[in-house]
């Protein structure tokens, strides 16, 4: 009896294996790993990386040096922040983004004293590794772009706490009535 059962198991295992190895599926045209894809000039390795794609080994690589804050960096950061972070953190960074207004647990405001004191590397690290309920954005935001987002978050923080007296006169005049006296 055990012998027959054993035989039955072996036979069904062989049948299953044969099913995986159907010649038509095995032999269909495909590009093997590391093989040059003949219809792409230079093969796959030479193809430009699509915009916004983060290479696997760049996700958690050591942070690149923090770039100088330029208008271009802030603009890049604004685009990324508005697309990726604002749904939760809101366009102004007060933590009341649309997802939160629909029930997602609210993140802290970026305008607290503690987060204004926090170094830029704290923000870089949270983007890379996530924190608590917030998942990591390392595979969606490239390392240089993380610094762009950090620069923009800094600009948001400044926008809520700047001393009116420190603004140039031309800007001060554009403040709403009452806000110029800070
Ligand atoms: C899906 C919603 C969501 C998105 C998108 C999101 N966050 Fe968060 N974030 C949170 C929540 C929730 C917390 C609070 C996490 C906790 O403490 O459990 C948080 C916390 C943080 C903190 C930590 C604040 C502290 O207390 O130190 C920083 C910094 C931060 N987020 C930055 C960002 C940046 C920058 C982006 C965009 C790249 C982003 N987050 C995208 C939900 C989000």
Boltz pocket constraint, residues with backbone or C-beta under 6 A from the ligand:
constraints:
  - pocket:
      binder: B
      contacts: [[A, 80], [A, 81], [A, 84], [A, 85], [A, 86], [A, 87], [A, 88], [A, 89], [A, 99], [A, 104], [A, 105], [A, 106], [A, 107], [A, 108], [A, 115], [A, 122], [A, 123], [A, 126], [A, 127], [A, 131], [A, 132], [A, 133], [A, 134], [A, 137], [A, 141], [A, 149], [A, 153]]
      max_distance: 6.0
